[in-house]
Amino acid sequence: MKLTRTHALWAAVFLVVASGVVVFMGRGQPVEVALVTQGKMQQSVVTSGRVVDINRTELASQSTARIERITVREGDQVHAGQVLVQLRADEAQAALAQAVAAVQEAQARVRQIQTVQGPVSTQQLVQARAANRLAQQELGRTQDLLRQGFVSPSRLDEARRAADAANAALIAASAQAQGDTPGGAQLALAQAGLSQALAAQKAAAARLDQLSLRAPFDAIVITRAADPGDTAQPGQAILTLVGGGETRIQASVDEKNLKFLKLGQTASASADAYPDRQFGAALSYIAPSVDAQRGTVDIKLCVAAAVDSLRPAMTVSVEIVTAEVPSALMLPTDAIRRDVNGALFVLVNRAGRAKEVRVQAGLQGIGSTEITQGLGAGEHVILPGNTVRDGDRVREQNTRAPLSGIPPMPGFTS
């Protein structure tokens, strides 16, 4: 059959279309890929909390008294030992003066026994011994004279009475001298009286000191609840102070993150009022139980150093670093697939064909996962969203940029 010009034209069109289809089919399915990147990867738990100062003190009177003077206002910085509130102290000052006078009297009594009464008692004892010796000698002579008939029996009776009196005086003088000597009863009694007077003086001084309310440590006054002229009541706060110690952050995290937390883990924090001022902290407390209503675990962090910008009850954002790999292979989490058995795998573009590769995952982050086995840096992993299977021809239509700078979200592992 003779080919006409029309037939030749249709044959040429068919060949062009067929060639186009073959070329198109040879290019493979269009896919979006993500690069396997390598770099530092951190796994962290992010939450928010509030600043809690462990040294929070309410300054109050221990007795009912009129307030005479308050030297500070809210926001003032105070120093340890500084008098902040002065209460009326007339009666306490008088009681202290009376106690001081009692101490002086007791001290004088002790000195009197030591310097006057003691030596006098010693001399009286010497005299009593001499008088007793003479009385005993006189009694002996009178007895001899009575036997010789030179004196009457009445004279002997008088000598015997004198001897008995002298002996009794010796016993009294000896007891007096013994009591006035160091370790004796009189001196011990006087020293006990001095100790009681000193204790009473100390108690009076303490009562007077309680009427001058001082700052227990360097702190900031955050509330003032009274003014001069008001009556202070026991236990009723006049001033509230914070500071002078370690600053802590109190927060809570979702219970699903409990497995990542360990005491001593470092954290980076910033106050919501000053987001550009980062400061360090360390995890110091993990509650032993879970809040059943909220499903959270309470935690506390110690602020690593004094931060001037922090204020009590200030809201802060905290990122606790729970794990870190300095050189990790990272892949977008949505690029990882699971088979029917739950095993992890990815499809990799190798020489224009999809290749199924089994992988193992490590650290988990927001939008990214560490690959510990199966892939190398720079490989192109096919993202889900198409019907590509192992062995299919593929062509890269778009390459997703590596994940970076993703802000962490409170309550999630990032």
C-alpha positions in Angstrom: 0.0 0.0 0.0 1.4 3.3 -0.9 1.9 5.7 2.1 0.3 9.0 1.7 1.7 12.3 3.1 -1.0 12.3 5.7 0.0 8.9 7.0 3.6 9.9 7.3 2.6 13.0 9.3 0.6 10.9 11.8 3.4 8.4 12.1 5.8 11.2 13.0 3.4 12.6 15.7 3.0 9.1 17.2 6.8 8.6 17.4 7.2 12.0 19.1 4.5 11.2 21.7 5.8 7.8 22.3 9.3 9.1 22.8 8.0 11.7 25.2 6.2 9.1 27.2 9.3 6.9 27.4 11.4 9.8 28.5 8.8 10.9 31.1 8.5 7.4 32.5 12.3 7.1 32.7 12.5 10.2 34.8 10.5 8.6 37.7 8.0 10.0 40.2 8.6 13.5 41.5 9.4 13.4 45.3 10.3 15.8 48.1 13.5 14.8 50.0 15.2 15.9 53.2 19.0 15.9 53.8 20.5 13.9 56.6 22.5 16.5 58.5 25.2 16.2 61.2 25.8 18.5 64.1 25.2 19.1 67.8 21.9 17.9 69.0 20.3 18.4 72.4 17.2 16.8 73.9 15.6 19.1 76.4 12.4 19.5 78.4 10.9 22.9 78.2 8.5 24.4 80.7 7.6 27.6 82.5 7.6 28.5 86.2 8.0 31.2 88.8 10.8 32.6 90.8 10.7 31.4 94.4 13.1 32.9 97.0 13.7 30.4 99.8 14.5 33.3 102.2 11.1 35.0 102.6 10.6 36.5 106.0 7.8 38.3 107.6 9.0 40.8 110.3 6.7 40.9 113.2 6.7 41.9 116.9 6.7 39.3 119.7 4.6 41.5 122.0 2.0 44.1 121.8 3.6 47.5 121.5 3.2 50.9 119.7 5.2 51.4 116.6 7.4 54.5 117.0 9.4 54.4 113.7 9.6 52.4 110.4 12.7 53.3 108.5 12.0 51.6 105.1 9.4 51.3 102.4 8.5 48.8 99.7 11.4 48.2 97.3 14.1 49.3 99.7 17.3 47.3 99.9 18.2 46.5 103.5 21.3 44.9 105.1 21.6 42.3 107.8 21.3 43.8 111.3 19.8 47.0 110.1 17.0 48.3 112.4 13.8 48.5 110.3 11.1 49.0 112.9 11.4 50.6 116.4 8.7 49.8 118.9 8.0 51.8 122.1 10.6 50.6 124.7 10.2 52.8 127.9 9.2 49.9 130.2 11.8 47.6 128.7 14.5 50.2 129.2 13.5 50.7 132.8 13.5 46.9 133.4 17.0 46.7 131.9 18.2 49.5 134.2 16.8 47.7 137.2 18.4 44.4 136.2 21.8 46.2 135.7 21.5 47.6 139.3 20.7 44.1 140.6 23.8 42.8 138.9 25.9 45.5 140.5 24.5 44.8 143.9 25.2 41.1 143.6 28.8 41.8 142.4 29.3 44.0 145.4 28.1 41.2 147.7 30.6 38.8 146.2 33.4 41.3 146.5 32.4 42.0 150.1 32.6 38.3 151.0 35.9 37.9 149.2 37.7 41.1 150.4 36.0 42.0 153.7 33.9 39.3 155.3 36.2 36.5 154.4 39.3 38.0 156.1 37.2 39.2 159.1 35.9 35.7 159.6 39.4 34.3 159.4 40.5 36.7 162.1 37.5 35.9 164.3 38.3 32.2 163.9 41.9 32.9 165.1 40.5 34.8 168.1 38.0 32.2 168.9 40.7 29.5 168.9 42.8 31.6 171.3 39.9 32.3 173.6 38.9 28.6 173.6 42.5 27.6 174.4 42.6 30.1 177.4 39.2 28.9 178.6 40.3 25.3 178.6 43.5 26.1 180.4 41.6 28.1 183.0 39.3 25.1 183.5 42.2 22.9 184.1 43.8 25.2 186.6 40.5 25.6 188.5 40.2 21.8 188.7 43.7 21.5 190.2 43.0 24.3 192.7 39.7 22.6 193.7 41.5 19.4 194.5 44.0 21.3 196.7 41.1 23.1 198.4 42.0 26.6 197.3 38.7 27.3 195.4 35.1 26.5 195.9 33.1 24.2 193.6 31.2 27.3 192.3 34.4 28.6 190.9 34.8 25.3 189.0 31.3 25.7 187.6 32.1 29.2 186.3 35.3 28.0 184.6 33.4 25.1 183.0 30.7 27.4 181.7 33.4 29.8 180.3 35.1 26.8 178.6 31.8 25.6 177.1 31.0 29.1 175.8 34.5 29.5 174.3 34.2 26.1 172.5 30.8 27.1 171.1 32.2 30.4 169.9 35.1 28.5 168.2 32.6 26.2 166.4 30.6 29.2 165.2 33.7 31.1 164.1 34.9 28.1 162.2 31.6 27.6 160.4 31.5 31.3 159.5 35.0 31.3 158.2 34.4 28.1 156.2 31.3 29.7 154.7 33.2 32.8 153.6 36.1 31.1 152.1 36.2 30.1 148.3 33.9 27.1 147.9 32.1 28.0 151.1 28.3 28.3 151.4 28.2 32.1 151.9 30.3 32.8 148.9 28.5 30.1 146.8 25.2 31.7 147.7 26.4 35.2 146.8 27.8 33.9 143.5 24.5 32.1 142.7 22.7 35.4 143.4 25.1 37.1 140.9 24.3 34.5 138.3 20.6 35.0 138.7 21.1 38.8 138.4 23.1 38.4 135.2 20.5 36.1 133.8 17.8 38.6 134.6 19.9 41.3 133.0 20.3 39.2 129.8 16.5 38.6 129.7 15.8 42.3 130.1 18.3 43.1 127.4 16.7 40.5 125.1 13.2 42.0 125.7 14.5 45.4 124.9 16.2 44.1 121.8 13.0 42.5 120.6 11.5 46.0 120.4 14.0 46.9 117.7 13.1 44.7 114.6 16.2 44.1 112.5 16.8 42.7 109.1 17.9 39.0 109.5 19.9 39.1 106.2 20.5 41.3 103.1 17.1 41.6 101.5 14.5 43.7 99.7 11.3 44.9 101.3 8.4 43.8 99.3 5.4 44.7 101.6 4.8 47.2 104.4 1.7 46.6 106.4 1.8 49.3 109.1 2.8 52.9 109.9 4.2 54.7 112.9 1.6 55.1 115.6 -0.1 51.7 114.8 -0.1 49.0 117.5 2.0 46.0 116.6 0.4 42.6 117.5 2.3 39.4 118.2 2.8 37.4 115.0 1.2 40.1 112.8 3.6 41.0 109.9 4.8 44.5 109.7 7.3 44.1 106.8 7.9 41.2 104.4 11.4 40.6 103.2 12.9 38.4 100.4 16.5 37.7 99.5 19.6 36.9 101.4 19.9 33.4 100.0 19.6 31.0 97.1 17.0 31.8 94.4 15.0 29.0 93.0 12.5 28.4 90.2 9.4 26.3 90.8 7.8 24.7 87.8 6.0 21.6 86.7 6.4 19.3 83.6 4.2 16.8 81.9 4.5 13.4 83.5 5.5 11.9 80.2 8.8 13.8 80.5 9.6 12.3 83.9 11.8 9.6 82.3 14.1 12.2 80.9 14.7 14.1 84.2 17.6 13.6 86.6 18.8 15.7 89.5 21.7 17.9 88.6 20.8 18.4 85.0 21.7 21.9 83.7 19.1 24.3 82.4 18.9 27.6 80.6 16.3 30.1 81.8 15.0 33.6 81.0 12.4 35.8 82.6 9.5 36.6 80.4 10.1 40.3 81.3 13.7 40.0 80.0 13.8 37.3 77.3 17.2 38.3 76.1 18.9 37.8 79.5 19.7 34.1 79.7 20.9 32.6 83.0 21.9 29.2 84.2 20.1 26.9 86.6 20.3 23.3 87.8 17.6 20.7 88.6 17.6 20.3 92.4 14.2 18.7 93.2 11.8 16.3 91.5 8.5 15.6 93.3 8.1 12.0 94.4 4.5 11.9 93.2 2.4 13.0 90.2 -0.4 15.5 90.4 -3.3 13.3 89.4 -5.6 16.2 88.3 -3.1 17.9 86.1 -0.9 15.0 85.1 2.2 16.9 86.0 5.3 16.6 88.2 6.5 19.5 90.3 10.2 20.4 90.0 12.6 23.0 91.5 15.7 24.5 90.0 18.5 26.3 91.8 19.6 29.5 90.0 23.4 29.1 89.3 24.3 32.7 90.3 22.7 35.9 91.5 20.6 37.5 88.8 19.8 41.1 89.5 16.8 41.2 87.1 14.9 38.5 88.9 12.0 39.4 91.2 9.9 37.1 93.5 7.0 35.4 91.7 8.4 36.5 88.3 7.4 34.2 85.4 10.4 32.4 83.7 10.8 30.0 80.8 13.1 27.0 81.5 14.8 24.6 79.1 16.3 21.6 80.9 19.0 19.8 78.9 18.3 16.1 79.4 20.7 14.7 76.8 23.3 15.9 74.3 25.2 14.4 71.3 28.0 16.7 70.0 28.0 15.1 66.5 24.6 13.6 65.7 23.0 12.5 62.4 19.7 14.3 62.2 16.6 13.8 60.1 13.1 15.3 60.1 11.0 13.1 62.2 8.2 12.9 59.5 10.7 11.3 57.1 10.9 8.1 59.2 8.4 5.4 58.4 7.2 2.3 60.3 6.3 -1.1 58.8 3.5 -3.4 60.0 5.7 -4.7 62.8 6.6 -1.2 64.0 10.2 -1.3 62.8 11.7 2.0 61.5 12.8 2.5 57.9 13.3 5.2 55.4 13.3 5.5 51.6 16.5 6.9 50.3 17.1 8.3 46.8 20.1 6.3 45.5 20.9 6.9 41.8 17.4 7.8 40.9 15.7 4.8 42.6 14.0 4.5 46.0 15.9 2.3 48.3 14.4 1.0 51.6 16.8 1.3 54.5 16.3 0.1 58.1 17.3 2.7 60.7 17.6 3.1 64.4 16.6 6.3 66.3 18.3 8.0 69.2 17.4 11.4 70.7 14.0 12.9 69.9 13.5 16.5 69.3 10.8 18.9 68.1 10.6 18.0 64.4 13.9 16.1 64.3 15.3 12.7 65.3 18.8 11.4 65.8 19.7 8.5 63.5 22.1 6.1 65.2 22.3 3.5 62.5 21.5 3.0 58.8 22.2 6.4 57.2 25.1 8.7 56.6 25.5 12.5 56.4 24.2 14.1 53.2 21.9 11.3 52.1 18.6 12.2 50.5 15.6 10.7 52.3 12.3 10.7 50.5 9.5 12.2 52.5 6.1 10.5 52.8 3.2 11.9 50.8 3.4 9.8 47.6 3.1 6.2 46.5 6.8 5.5 46.0 8.0 2.1 46.9 11.3 0.3 47.2 12.9 0.1 43.7 10.7 2.8 42.0 12.4 5.4 39.9 12.2 8.9 41.5 13.2 12.4 40.6 13.7 15.1 43.3 11.3 17.9 42.9 12.0 19.8 46.1 14.6 19.5 48.9 13.5 20.5 52.4 15.9 22.8 54.2 17.5 21.3 57.4 15.6 22.1 60.6 17.1 24.9 62.7 16.1 27.6 65.0 12.8 26.0 65.9 11.6 27.6 69.2 10.9 25.0 71.9 7.3 24.6 73.1 6.4 24.5 76.8 5.6 21.0 78.1 7.2 19.1 75.2 10.5 17.4 74.7 12.5 19.5 72.3 
